C-alpha cells in the first residue's frame, strides 16, 4: 500500500459530556475522530445520544485510537484500499460506496486510507442503545459485533435520512432525527448485538389516559424543544414502543403530529393582525423563519404571508414581516 499519506492529525480535546462531535480517545485525551472540518454535523441539532458528521477526507492515516461510543462509518464516495491495525492484526481491505464499519465501543484501531473518500461517521452512546427497548433498559450496556467491510442497505438508508434531515435544517426539530436514531438503535440490537434482541410486538395503540397525557403535554409545550425521549417519558415507556403505539393511536408518527400541531398554531397566530409572520412562526415553535416558511408551504400549499392575505380582511392593511 502507498504510504505517502497525509497524517490525520487531531485537534484539541473535546468534551465527552457534550457529545457534540464524533470523538475518540487517544493518549489519554478525548479528540475529534478526524482533523477535517465536517461538511455537515448534527451538533446544532443536539440530538440526544447520537451524533453524525459528514466528511470529505484525503488519503491519510488515522492514528491509533479507542472508540468511547459505538461507531458507524459509511463510505458514500470513493473506491480505495485501506489497512486496519486492530487486536494485533493487519486487515487489508477495499472500500467502495456502501462499505460500512460497525464498531463496538472500546474498539482500538489505526486505519491507513490510500485515497480520498466522502463518508458519514456516527457515534451512538452505549446508554442510548441499551434504553432503546424496554427489554434492555435494565442492562448497563449492549455489546455489538465488529465489522470492517459490511454492506447493509438498511443502515445506509437510515444514516442518509438523518443526513437529509440535517441538510433541510431539521424542520421538525430534534424529534425526527431522534426517531431515526432510535430506529437505527433497534435495528442494531436486532441484527448486530452479540446477544441479539427481538422487540415485542404491541398493538391497539396507547391507553386513552396515556395518550391524553402526551397530547396535553405537546399542546402545553409546542413552542419549546420537544423530544421523542421526553414524550416517551411522559407516556411512561421506551421511545420505540411509544412511537409505534402513538402512531397506531393517531395515525401519525410523533414528529409528524407535533409538526402538524405547530402548523395549526401558526395558522391561529397568522389570523391575528397584531402578530407578525415571524412572531407567528416563533410562537408555534419554529426557531428559523426560513424553515417555517418552507414547512408551512409544504403542509398548507401556500406561504405564511399568502395564508395571512387570504384570511385577514384587506382593511387590516399591510403587516410587517
C-alpha positions in Angstrom: 0.0 0.0 0.0 1.2 3.5 -0.8 2.5 5.0 2.4 2.6 8.7 1.2 -0.4 9.8 3.3 -1.4 13.0 5.0 -1.5 12.4 8.8 -5.0 12.9 10.0 -3.7 14.9 13.0 -6.2 15.6 15.7 -7.2 19.0 17.1 -7.7 20.0 20.7 -9.6 17.9 23.2 -13.4 18.0 23.2 -15.9 17.4 26.0 -17.2 13.9 26.2 -20.3 15.0 28.1 -21.3 17.5 25.4 -21.4 14.6 22.9 -21.5 17.1 20.1 -18.8 15.5 17.9 -17.6 12.1 16.8 -14.7 11.7 19.2 -12.1 9.1 20.2 -9.7 8.5 23.0 -6.0 9.0 22.1 -3.1 9.0 24.5 -5.5 9.8 27.4 -7.3 12.6 25.7 -10.7 12.9 24.0 -10.1 14.3 20.5 -12.1 14.6 17.2 -12.1 11.4 15.1 -10.9 13.4 12.1 -8.9 16.5 11.6 -11.1 17.7 8.7 -13.9 20.1 9.5 -17.2 18.2 8.9 -19.2 19.4 5.9 -22.3 18.6 7.9 -22.8 17.9 11.6 -25.7 17.2 14.0 -24.1 19.4 16.7 -26.6 22.2 16.2 -29.5 19.8 16.1 -28.4 18.5 19.6 -29.8 15.0 19.1 -29.8 13.0 22.3 -27.4 10.1 22.5 -26.2 10.2 18.9 -24.0 12.5 16.8 -23.5 12.4 13.0 -20.9 14.0 10.7 -20.2 14.1 7.0 -16.6 14.4 5.9 -14.5 14.7 2.7 -11.2 13.1 3.6 -7.9 12.8 1.6 -5.6 9.8 1.7 -4.5 9.7 5.3 -3.5 7.8 8.5 -6.0 7.8 11.4 -3.6 7.0 14.2 -4.2 4.6 17.0 -7.4 5.4 18.9 -10.1 4.0 21.1 -13.8 4.5 20.4 -15.7 5.6 23.5 -19.1 5.1 21.8 -20.5 2.6 19.4 -19.3 3.7 16.0 -20.8 3.6 12.5 -19.0 4.6 9.4 -20.3 4.6 5.8 -18.3 5.3 2.6 -20.5 7.4 0.3 -18.0 8.1 -2.5 -14.5 6.8 -3.3 -13.2 3.4 -4.2 -9.9 2.9 -2.2 -7.8 0.3 -0.4 -7.3 0.6 3.4 -5.5 -1.1 6.1 -6.8 -1.7 9.6 -4.5 -2.4 12.5 -6.5 -3.9 15.4 -6.1 -6.6 18.0 -2.6 -7.3 16.8 -3.7 -8.0 13.2 -3.4 -6.1 10.0 -6.5 -6.3 7.8 -6.0 -5.3 4.1 -9.4 -4.4 2.7 -11.0 -2.4 -0.2 -13.8 0.1 0.2 -16.4 1.2 -2.3 -19.5 3.3 -1.9 -21.7 1.5 0.6 -18.9 0.0 2.7 -19.8 0.2 6.4 -18.0 -0.2 9.6 -19.9 -1.3 12.8 -17.5 -1.0 15.8 -18.5 -1.6 19.4 -17.3 0.9 22.0 -13.9 0.0 23.3 -12.6 -0.9 19.8 -8.9 0.1 19.4 -7.6 0.6 15.9 -5.4 2.5 13.4 -6.5 2.9 9.8 -4.5 3.8 6.7 -6.5 5.1 3.7 -4.9 5.0 0.3 -7.2 7.5 -1.4 -9.9 10.2 -0.8 -13.4 9.4 0.4 -16.7 11.1 1.2 -18.0 9.4 4.3 -20.6 9.6 7.1 -19.4 8.9 10.7 -21.8 8.4 13.5 -21.4 7.7 17.2 -24.1 6.2 19.4 -23.9 6.5 23.2 -24.0 3.0 24.7 -26.7 4.0 27.1 -29.0 5.0 24.2 -28.5 1.6 22.7 -29.5 -0.1 26.0 -32.5 2.1 26.6 -34.0 1.8 23.1 -36.1 -1.2 24.2 -37.9 -1.9 27.4 -36.4 -5.4 27.4 -32.9 -4.0 27.5 -33.4 -0.9 29.6 -32.2 -2.6 32.8 -28.9 -3.6 31.1 -25.8 -1.3 31.7 -24.6 -1.8 28.1 -25.1 -3.7 24.9 -22.1 -5.3 23.0 -22.1 -5.1 19.2 -20.3 -7.4 16.9 -17.3 -5.9 15.0 -17.5 -5.4 11.2 -14.9 -3.7 8.9 -16.3 -4.4 5.5 -20.1 -4.6 5.8 -22.8 -4.0 3.3 -26.2 -3.2 4.8 -28.7 -1.0 2.9 -30.8 -0.5 6.0 -28.0 1.2 7.9 -27.2 3.2 4.8 -30.8 4.3 4.4 -31.2 5.5 8.0 -27.9 7.4 8.0 -28.8 9.1 4.7 -32.3 10.0 6.1 -30.6 11.6 9.1 -28.2 13.5 6.8 -31.1 14.8 4.7 -32.9 16.0 7.8 -29.8 18.0 8.8 -29.5 19.4 5.3 -33.1 20.5 5.4 -32.5 22.3 8.7 -34.3 19.7 10.9 -37.8 21.3 10.3 -39.4 19.1 12.9 -36.8 20.0 15.5 -35.0 17.2 17.3 -37.8 14.7 17.1 -37.4 13.3 13.6 -33.6 12.9 13.9 -34.0 11.2 17.3 -36.8 8.9 15.9 -34.4 7.8 13.1 -31.6 7.3 15.6 -33.9 5.2 17.7 -34.9 3.1 14.7 -31.2 2.6 14.0 -30.6 1.5 17.6 -33.4 -1.0 17.4 -32.0 -2.4 14.1 -28.5 -2.7 15.6 -30.0 -4.6 18.6 -31.8 -7.0 16.3 -29.0 -7.5 13.8 -25.6 -6.7 15.2 -25.7 -7.2 19.0 -23.7 -10.1 20.4 -26.9 -11.2 22.1 -29.5 -10.2 19.5 -32.8 -8.9 20.7 -36.2 -9.2 19.0 -38.6 -6.4 20.1 -42.0 -7.5 21.4 -44.9 -6.5 19.1 -47.6 -4.3 20.7 -51.0 -3.5 19.1 -54.0 -1.4 20.0 -52.4 1.9 20.5 -51.8 3.9 23.7 -54.2 3.6 26.6 -56.5 6.6 26.4 -55.2 8.2 29.7 -51.6 7.9 28.4 -52.5 9.3 25.0 -54.3 12.3 26.6 -51.4 12.9 28.9 -49.0 13.1 26.0 -51.3 15.2 23.8 -51.8 17.7 26.7 -48.0 17.9 27.2 -47.5 18.6 23.5 -50.1 21.4 23.4 -48.6 23.0 26.5 -45.0 22.8 25.2 -45.4 23.4 21.4 -43.1 26.5 21.4 -40.4 24.6 23.3 -37.9 21.9 22.2 -39.9 18.7 22.3 -38.0 15.5 22.1 -39.0 11.9 21.4 -37.4 10.8 24.7 -39.3 13.3 26.7 -42.7 12.4 25.1 -41.9 8.7 25.8 -41.1 9.5 29.4 -44.4 11.3 29.7 -46.1 8.2 28.4 -44.1 6.0 30.7 -42.4 3.7 28.2 -39.4 3.4 25.9 -39.2 5.6 22.8 -39.6 2.5 20.5 -42.9 1.4 21.9 -44.2 4.9 22.5 -43.5 5.9 18.8 -45.2 2.7 17.5 -48.3 2.9 19.8 -48.6 6.7 19.3 -48.7 6.1 15.5 -51.4 3.4 16.0 -53.5 5.8 18.1 -53.2 9.0 16.0 -52.3 7.7 12.5 -49.1 9.8 12.6 -45.6 9.4 13.8 -44.9 11.7 16.9 -42.7 14.1 14.9 -45.4 14.4 12.2 -48.1 15.0 14.8 -46.1 17.7 16.5 -45.3 19.4 13.2 -49.0 19.4 12.3 -49.9 20.9 15.7 -47.3 23.6 15.1 -48.7 24.4 11.7 -52.2 24.7 13.2 -51.0 27.0 16.0 -49.1 29.1 13.4 -52.4 29.5 11.4 -54.1 30.8 14.6 -51.4 33.3 15.1 -51.4 34.4 11.4 -55.1 35.3 11.8 -54.1 37.8 14.5 -53.2 41.1 12.7 -51.2 42.2 15.8 -48.7 39.3 15.2 -46.0 39.4 12.5 -45.4 36.4 10.3 -42.0 35.9 12.1 -43.7 36.0 15.5 -46.4 33.6 14.4 -43.7 31.1 13.5 -41.8 31.6 16.8 -45.0 31.2 18.8 -45.6 27.9 17.1 -42.1 26.6 17.9 -40.3 27.3 14.6 -37.0 28.9 15.5 -35.9 29.6 12.0 -38.1 31.8 9.7 -36.9 30.2 6.5 -37.7 26.7 7.9 -41.1 28.0 9.0 -41.9 29.3 5.5 -40.7 26.1 3.8 -42.5 23.7 6.1 -45.7 25.8 6.1 -45.8 25.9 2.3 -45.2 22.1 2.1 -48.1 21.3 4.5 -50.5 24.1 3.6 -49.7 24.7 0.0 -49.2 28.4 0.4 -46.6 30.7 2.1 -47.4 32.1 5.6 -47.7 35.6 4.1 -50.1 34.2 1.4 -52.2 32.5 4.0 -52.4 35.7 6.0 -53.5 37.6 3.0 -56.3 35.2 2.4 -57.6 35.1 6.0 -57.3 38.7 7.0 -59.6 41.4 5.6 -57.8 43.7 3.3 -58.8 46.7 5.5 -56.2 45.5 8.0 -53.6 46.9 5.7 -50.1 45.7 5.3 -48.5 43.7 8.0 -44.8 43.9 8.8 -43.0 40.6 8.3 
